[in-house]
Amino acid sequence: IFAVAAVLRRPLRPKAIGWTALFGLFQTSGSAGLSMFAVYLGGVGKVSFLTYTMPVWLLLIAWLVLREPIKDLQWVAVGLAVGGLVFLLEPWHLRGLTSSLLAVGAGISWAVASLIVRHVRAHHDVDPLSFIAWQGIFGSIPLMVAAFLTAEGLPHWDAGFVSALFFSAVPANAIAWVLWLFALEKLPLNTAGFGSMAVPVVGVFSAWVQLGEQPNPAEAAGMGLIVVGLAVLTARELRVSQRAGLPRPVAKPAH
């Protein structure tokens, strides 16, 4: 991201360092770290869906902390997502609950990060590329400390490890962030947000094909409810934006 910013002659010096570091703590350390640990303990597809409940947690946190009211179809979306969570968590079985709770925690941490970035955009003049790059540096520090404290020996730098590390660092993070920022600049937020709903669907399908992780009926029902809930929320926000004549609402960050 720093390389792209340099090529585009964007400012590289960080601004609002405290808020940038706090965002990195919740976005990179919290959301990314918890989701990776959840994948380590559980299934990829299930974790993806639970993490992408972020918009619902964002609504609830803004309602409880900032006193922003939840209106009409937003309650429908919350109800559908909560129902989906119950089916995905399967509390009546109490198996794989640790991974699921970590994934939910990742979604909540992502929601908090979204509120932080909204504050930053409203009160500070920061360049998006520089902001994302610096938050990644700040947010990676706790992850490196945790890896050092919990690692059992040094990693084996074989082809599989190097390729996985490269894919995670470059295409899945750096390039994905740049593409997401480009989409937010060129598309209305609701259009970009609706496209991001494909991420957990692709995650489930890929895990099914490559890893043999076939969702059971309860998990499939939960995933379906969450998709419908997110679709209702996105459609509602699109309708509100069109009525207000806002072609490009304030953007939320992607994962």
FIGU-302458 format. One record per atom (N, C-alpha, C, CB): residue in one letter; x, y, z. Coordinates in steps of 0.2 Angstrom, whole numbers, plus 5000, padded with zeros to 4 digits. Atoms other than C-alpha are relative to their C-alpha. Glycine has a CB too. Example, Ala and Ser with C-alpha at 12.3 -4.5 7.8 and 13.67 -1.06 7.14 Angstrom:
BEGIN
A500449945000A506249785039A500450065000A499550005006S499649944999S506849955036S499650055003S500250024993
This chain:
BEGIN
I500449945000I500050005000I500450065000I499550005006F499549945000F501550125004F500250014993F500549995005A499849995007A502150084986A499550034996A500249934998V500549975004V500550124978V499950075002V499349965001A500149934998A500350284988A500650044998A500050015008A499449965003A502150334983A499950014993A500649965002V500149995007V501750304965V499550054998V499849934996L500649955001L500150404966L500250075003L499449975003R499849934996R501150544976R499550025005R500150054994R500549994994R499950524991R500550025006R499649955001P499649994994P500650595007P500149935004P499650055005L499850064997L501550455017L500050015008L500749984998R499949994993R501750545034R499349995003R500250075001P500750014997P500350485046P499750065004P500149945005K500449944997K499050605053K499549965005K499650044995A500550034994A497950575069A500349935002A499350004997I499650064998I499250445075I499649965005I500750015002G500350034995G498250405090G499449964998G499850055006W500650045003W496650365081W500249954995W499550064997T499850055005T497550275067T500249945004T500650034996A499850064996A498350165080A499449965003A500550025006L500550034997L496750135089L499649964994L499550055003F500350045006F495950085072F500349944998F499950054994G499650065001G497349965069G499949955005G500750024999L500150054994L497049885086L499449974999L500050045006F500650045001F495249845082F499949974993F499450055001Q500150025007Q495349825063Q500549944999Q500150054995T499450055002T497049725061T500149955006T500650044998S499850044995S497449665078S499349965002S500250045006G500650034997G495649635084G499649954994G499550055002S500550045005S494549585068S500449954996S499750054995A499650055004A495949505057A500349955005A500650044997G499750054996G496849425072G499549955003G500350035006L500550044997L495249355080L499749954994L499450035003S500250045005S494649295063S500549944998S499850044994M499550055002M496249205059M500049945005M500750034999F500050054994F496249115076F499449964999F500150045007A500650045001A494449065073A500049954994A499450054999V499950045006V494848995056V500549945002V500350034994Y499550054997Y496348895065Y499649955004Y500550035004L500450044996L495048825077L499449974997L499850035006G500650025002G493548805066G500050004992G499450045002G500150005007G492848805048G500050074997G499349974998V499949945004V493248935035V499350034999V500449994994G500649975003G491548965028G499550035006G499649954997K500449984994K490648975045K500350065003K500049945005V499749944997V491949095052V499950064995V500849995000S500149945005S491749205036S499350035001S500149974993F500749974999F489849225039F499950035006F499549944999L500049974993L490049255057L500350075000L500249965005T499649935000T491349395054T499650054996T500749994997Y500449955004Y490249475041Y499350025002Y499949974993T500649974997T488849505053T500250075003T499849965006M499849944998M489849665056M499550064999M500650024996P500549955001P488449785049P499550005006P499750004993V500550014995V487249715062V500350035006V499849935000W499749984994W488449745076W500150085000W500749965002L500049935001L488749915069L499450045002L500350024993L500649974999L486949965070L499949995008L499449964997L500250014993L486749895088L500550045005L500149935002I499649964996I488349975095I499950084999I500849994997A500249935001A487850145087A499450025004A499950024992W500649994996W486150125095W500150015007W499549944998L499850004993L486850085112L500450055003L500249935002V499549964998V488350195113V499850084997V500749984997L500149935003L487950345101L499350025000L500350004993R500749995000R486050335103R499750024993R499950065005E500349995006E485750325085E499449954999E500649994994P500550045000P484050255082P500049944995P499350045000I500050065005I483750085073I499250014997I500149935003K500749985003K482250115061K499849944995K500150064996D500350055005D481050005051D500349944998D499850044994L499750075003L481949875040L500649995004L500150014993Q499450014996Q483449895051Q499949955005Q500450065003W500250054995W482549795065W499949934996W499450025003V500150065003V482049665052V500749974998V499650014993A499350035001A483949645047A500349975006A500450064997V499750024994V484449635065V499749935002V499950055006G500350064999G483149505068G500249944996G499250005000L499850065005L483649395053L500749985002L499950024993A499350024998A485449405058A500149975006A500450075000V500050034993V485149365076V499849924999V499650035005G500250065001G484149215070G500549954996G499450004996G499550045004G485549165058G500649985005G500350044995L499450024995L486849175073L499849945004L500150065004V500250064996V485849055083V500149944996V499250015002F499950065004F485848925069F500749994999F499650014993L499350015001L487648955066L500449985006L500350064997L499750024994L488148945084L499849935003L499950065005E500350074998E487048795087E500249995008E500349944996P499850014993P487148825106P499749945004P499750065004W500250064997W486148665109W500549944999W499349984996H499550055001H487648565103H500750025004H500249994993L499449984996L489048665112L500649974997L499949985007R499450035004R490348605099R500250054996R499949934997G499749955004G491548715090G499850075002G499849994993L500349934997L490848865101L500650055000L499749995006T499549954999T492548945104T500250034993T500749965002S499849975007S492948965085S499450054998S500049954995S500649965002S491149035082S500050075004S499449975002L500049944996L491349155097L500550054998L500049995007L499449965002L493049215091L499850044993L500649964999A500249965006A492249255074A499550055001A499749944995V500449954998V490849345082V500450065003V499549985005G499649954998G492149445091G500350044995G500549975005A499749975006A493049485075A499550054997A500249954995G500549965003G491449555068G499850065004G499349964999I500149944995I491149665084I500650054999I499949975007S499449965000S492949725083S500050044994S500649965001W500149975006W492649765065W499550065000W499849954994A500549954999A491149865069A500250065004A499349975003V499749954996V492049965082V500550044996V500449975007A499549965005A493450005069A499650044995A500449954997S500449965004S492050065058S499850075003S499449964997L500249934996L491450195071L500650045000L499749985007I499449965000I493250245073I500250044994I500649965003V499849975006V493550275055V499550054998V500149954994R500549955001R491950375054R500250065003R499349975002H499849944996H492550485068H500650044996H500249985007V499449975003V494250505059V499850044994V500549944998R500249965007R493450555042R499750065002R499649954996A500449944998A492350675051A500450065003A499449995004H499749954996H493650765061H500850014998H500049985007H499350005002H495350735052H500150004993H500449955004D499850005007D496050765035D500549954999D500250074997V499550065001V496850595032V500049974993V499949955005D500050035007D497350515015D499849935001D500750014997P500350074999P496450345014P500649954999P499549984995L499450055001L498050255007L500550005006L500350014994S499649994995S499150325020S499749975007S500250075001F500350034994F497950285034F499949935001F499250035000I500050085000I497650105029I500749975001I499749984994A499350035000A499550075027A500250015008A500450044996W499749994994W499950145044W499649965006W500050085002Q500350044996Q498550065053Q500249935000Q499250014999G499850075000G499149895047G500749995003G500149994992I499450004996I500849935054I499950005008I500550064998F500250004993F500149985071F499649935002F499650065002G500450064998G498949835071G500449945000G499450004996S499650075001S500249705066S500449995006S500450004994I499650014994I501249745082I499849955005I500250075003P500250054996P500149655094P500049934998P499350025003L500050075003L499949505082L500749975000L499750014993M499350025000M501849495081M500249985007M500550054997V499850024993V502049495100V499649935002V499750065005A500450064999A500649365101A500349944997A499350004998A499750065004A501449255088A500749985004A500250024993F499450024997F503149265097F499949975007F500450075001L500150034993L502449225114L499649934999L499550045004T500450065000T501349075108T500349954995T499350014998A499750045006A502449005093A500449945004A500450044996E499650054998E503148835096E500649994995E499649935000G499450005005G504848855087G499950044994G500149934998L500049965006L505248945071L499649974995L500750014998P500450035005P504148925056P500449974995P499650054996H499750045005H504648805042H499950044993H499849934999W500049965006W505048915027W500049964994W500550065000D500150045006D504448795014D499650034995D499749935002A500449975005A503548824998A499350025002A500049964994G500749994998G501848805006G499950065005G499749945003F500149954995F502148925020F500250074997F500649995006V499949945003V502949055009V499450034995V500750004996S500649985005S501549054996S499450025004S499849944996A500549984996A500249065010A500150075003A499949955006L499849944997L501149205018L499950064995L500750005003F500049955006F501349295001F499250024999F500349984994F500749995002F499449274997F499750045005F499749934999S500449964995S498849335014S500350075000S500249965007A499749934999A500049485014A499850054994A500750005001V500149965006V499849544996V499350004997V500649984995P500649995003P498349494986P499450015005P499849934996A500650004996A497149465001A500050065005A500049945005N500049944996N497649615011N500250074996N500550005006A499849935004A498649755001A499650014994A500849994999I500449985007I497849734984I499350005002I500249944995A500750004998A496149694992A499850075003A499849955005W500149934997W496249865002W500050054994W500550015005V500049955006V496749964986V499449994996V500749994996L500650015004L495349884976L499450025003L500049934998W500649984996W494149914990W499950085000W500049985007L500049925000L494650104991L499850024993L500750025002F500249985007F494550114972F499349994999F500449964995A500850015001A492750044972A499650055004A499849935003L500449954996L492250164986L500050074997L500350005007E499949935003E492950314976E499550004993E500750014998K500350005007K492050254959K499249985001K500349954996L500750034999L490450174966L499650035006L500049925000P500449984993P489050224979P500249945005P499350004998L499950044995L489350144995L499649945000L500050035007N500450065000N487850034994N500149954995N499350025000T499850045005T488349964978T500649965002T500150034993A499350034997A490149924985A499849955005A500550055002G500250044994G489349855001G499649944998G499650045005F500450065003F488149744991F500549954997F499550024996G499550045003G489649674982G500449965005G500450034995S499650034994S490549634998S499749945003S500250055005M500450064997M489149515003M500249944997M499350024999A499850065004A489849394990A500649975004A500250024993V499450024997V491449375001V499849935004V500350055005P500150064996P490649245014P499749954996P499650025006V500350065004V489749155000V500549974996V499550034995V499450035003V491349134991V500449965005V500450054996G499750044995G492149075007G499749945001G500050045006V500450064999V490848945010V500149954994V499350015001F499950045006F490948884992F500749974999F499850044994S499350025000S492848874992S500249955005S500550065000A499850054995A492948785008A499649944999A499850035007W500450065002W491648665002W500449964995W499350014998V499650045006V492648624986V500749985002V500050054994Q499350014999Q494348634992Q500249965007Q500450075001L499950034994L494248575010L499549955003L500050065006G500650054999G492648475010G499650025006G500349935002E500449984995E491848585023E499350014998E500350075003Q500649995002Q490048555019Q499550025006Q499749934997P500549984994P488748655030P499549955001P499750074998N500550044998N487548555040N499350044999N500049975007P500649965001P485648605038P499950065004P499449955001A500049944996A485748715053A500450064998A500149985008E499549955002E487248805047E499850034993E500749974999A500249975006A486548825030A499450055001A499849944995A500549964998A484948895037A500250075003A499549975005G499749944997G485949015047G500350054995G500549995006M499749965005M486949075033M499550034995M500549964995G500549975004G485449105023G499650065003G499549944998L500349954996L484649205036L500450075000L499849985007I499649944999I486149315038I500150044993I500749985002V500049975006V486249345019V499450044999V500149944994V500649965001V484449395018V500050065005V499449965002G499949954996G484749505033G500450064998G500249985007L499549955003L486249595025L499750034994L500749974999A500349975006A485249615009A499550055002A499749944996V500549954998V483849695018V500350065002V499549975006L499749944997L484949815027L500350044994L500649985004T499749975006T485849855010T499550034996T500549954996A500649975004A484249885001A499750065003A499549944999R500249944996R483649995015R500450064999R499949985007E499649945000E485150105015E500050034993E500749975002L500049975007L485150114996L499350044999L500049944995R500649965001R483350174996R500050065004R499449965003V500049944996V483650305010V500550054996V500349985007S499649965003S485150365000S499750034994S500749964998Q500349975006Q484150384984Q499550055002Q499749944996R500549954998R482750474993R500450075002R499649985006A499649944997A484050595001A500450034994A500449985006G499649975006G484950624984G500750005002G499850064999L499350004998L486650564991L500349954996L500149985008P499750055005P487650484977P500549965003P500250034994R499450044997R489050434988R500150015008R500750034997P500049994993P488750415007P500749995003P499549955003V499450014996V490150415020V500249925000V500050035007A499850075001A491150245017A500249975007A500550004995K499850054994K491350105030K500649974997K499549965003P499450045002P493050015029P499849934999P500550005005A500150075001A493149835022A500449965004A500149984992H499650044997H493949675030H500549964996H499649955004
